């Protein structure tokens, strides 16, 4: 736990909030960056803490889980720094960006678009 403090005009410090930090999974890169409707591709994700990944999901622009992209064959290397999976993209999948979201026993990757966790359906 970390305590955040600030100094007021009298030189006194006051606690403003408590924050906690975790070492959950983190995506560092995704390849390919684009996938085509009606195809299957191998997705490679490099990162930290990917061990035991149980699911990969794709969040669309409205914040909903995109069920038109299915995932199979999730494999993670021994030190949890690289993951591969087979993606099948429906021919009816909407065009545009998705945020890649990975679930592991130690937590989930962020669902905020950080660009490095983005894939584009074309």
C-alpha positions, 0 to 999 in steps of 0.5 A: 500500500502506498500513501500519497501526500501533498504539502499545503500552503502551511507546509503541512502534509496531508494524506489524500488517498491510498493506492495499491499496486499489483503485478498483474499481466501486461501486454507489451506487443501484439502481432499481427496488428490487423486481422481480416474478416472471414479468416483465421490467424495466429496471434502472438502477444509478448508481455509480462505475467501471461502464465496460465492465461485462460481467455483472450477477449476483444473489446469493441468501440462501445466497450462490449465484448466482441463475440465475432472473434473466437479464440482457440489453442492458447499457449504460453511459454514457460516464463509467461512472456509470450502467448500464441493463440488461433483467432477466427474472425467472422465474416460479419465482424464489424470493421475497426479497432478492438482492445485485446484483453487477457485473463490470467489467474493473477488478474487481467490486462487493462481494458483501456486502449493503450495502442499496444493492446489494440488490434484492427479488424479489416 
